[in-house]
Amino acid sequence: MVTETAPGKTGPVSLYEGESIEELRHVVGERLAPHKLAVLGEQRFAGRFHSFHEGAVALYDLGYGAPVRLWTGELPDFYNVILPHAGGGRVVSNGAELSSTMSVAGPGDQVTMDWDAGALNGALAMSRQAVEQALAVRLGEVPQEPPRFDPVLDPTDPAVRSWLRLAYLFREFAVSELAQRSPLAVRHFEKLLIHGLLDVQPHSLGRGGTGGGPAPLPSALRRATDYCAEHAGEALSVADIARAARMSLRTLREGFRRHLDTTPLAYLRRVRLDRAHHDLLAIAAGRARGTVTEVACRWGFTHLGRFSADYRRAYGRSPSQTLGSGA
């Protein structure tokens, strides 16, 4: 039975509570990833799926009330951090059994999970787009491929332990009156979680937690790159970016040249190309619908020939080839 709390009320939203394994699988699959789900043994199934927040970072609680096994195909464009609350289980990622269920999986990973009847887990889902925006601030460019995190979180590491406390605090904050009244505060909390994970958990595009990553951008330039990421689908000028960053045009251009080796508009164009690339991949995989023209226009590319040429330089193939790849 799919249920929801009344609009305007604080507290988690009940997305499902009931005894239908197929209905719960469908509801969870719509929000996270398609998967197979089976009950192990004869115990009565009693599933529940609650949402605390849905956005660039989403947070859910999920329990089955019976021993279950689930299998995913390759995860789509998001990262999922499992935050155990109760019970126990076993997680196998890409064919290797993990030493702990407190784990993170990302785009392309294949995961099998066994949970006992008392298991209740938090699922903290971060969109690939939001993670890559955070990395672009650090690297000076949108990464060419999604980062791959080490799969197991180590709670004996004080920094990881602090990040976990932050994640559990988000569970409270997301359903508070303050969160309802301040969407901007929620977005800042989402960024805090993403940047924190990038700093404490080792990944393929940095040495999380070692302090050996690239130097952070100056705060004003970070405001500029964040503005480009958050408003990529809008008609922006260099003056708009400078105003958002609280910089003069000259200082803005000099900052992009010195720290990112590019211009503000070239950086914005790369962000838009990356968004278009993600949309085309989603269409090719059957997760969305659309045409090359629709995607190009959505991200501000009105000259299709120029869009195609820029796209090929960035990704090594044409937009239509990506759309027809089915991957």
HELIX and SHEET records of a PDB file:
HELIX    1   1 ILE A   21  ARG A   31  1                                  11    
HELIX    2   2 ARG A  128  LEU A  139  1                                  12    
HELIX    3   3 PRO A  158  PHE A  173  1                                  16    
HELIX    4   4 GLU A  177  ARG A  181  1                                   5    
HELIX    5   5 PRO A  183  VAL A  200  1                                  18    
HELIX    6   6 SER A  219  GLU A  230  1                                  12    
HELIX    7   7 VAL A  238  ALA A  245  1                                   8    
HELIX    8   8 LEU A  249  GLY A  255  1                                   7    
HELIX    9   9 PHE A  256  LEU A  260  3                                   5    
HELIX   10  10 PRO A  264  ALA A  284  1                                  21    
HELIX   11  11 VAL A  292  ARG A  298  1                                   7    
HELIX   12  12 LEU A  304  TYR A  315  1                                  12    
HELIX   13  13 PRO A  319  LEU A  323  1                                   5    
SHEET    1   A 6 VAL A  13  GLY A  18  0                                        
SHEET    2   A 6 GLY A  47  HIS A  53 -1                                        
SHEET    3   A 6 VAL A  57  GLY A  63 -1                                        
SHEET    4   A 6 LEU A 120  SER A 127 -1                                        
SHEET    5   A 6 PHE A  78  ALA A  86 -1                                        
SHEET    6   A 6 VAL A 104  ALA A 105 -1                                        
SHEET    1   B 5 HIS A  35  VAL A  39  0                                        
SHEET    2   B 5 VAL A  68  THR A  72 -1                                        
SHEET    3   B 5 VAL A 111  TRP A 115 -1                                        
SHEET    4   B 5 GLY A  89  SER A  93 -1                                        
SHEET    5   B 5 ALA A  96  GLU A  97 -1                                        
END                                                                             
